[in-house]
Amino acid sequence: MRVRRLMATLGSAAMVSAAVLAGASAASADAADLEACQAQKAVCFFANGVEGEPASYPGAPTTCTVLPFTVHTEFNFSTKAIQVYRTTDCTGHALTFPANDFHTFNGFDGRSFKAAS
């Protein structure tokens, strides 16, 4: 499975999480999206798990970027930590994720993000 091979680059915990989220029938388009995200050193967000079209951004922008939909999964293949906010203006409480990271956060609605300072 291409998703599993990709997750191995992020570590065993991420691979287990991705396998649970993606299930045995993960669409190959999702794996291709993740591979493209990794190759571009991009930050990619999904609404739920690793299904559907991702919102992809090259690198980690230093300015606040509004996400096109509410996100619950991040793949940060950039070289910088990112902060994901509940608001659309990068204010208030944020979740911080390191570079080369994969996380799901179902109890947190991400609406904007930027590189951590």
Secondary structure, DSSP 8 states (H G I E B T S, - for coil): -HHHHHHHTT-HHHHHHHHHHH-TT--HHHHHHHHHHHHTTEEEEESBTTBS--EEEES--SS-EEEEEEE-EEEE-SSS-EEEESSSSS-S-EEEE-SSEEEE-TTS-EEEEEE--
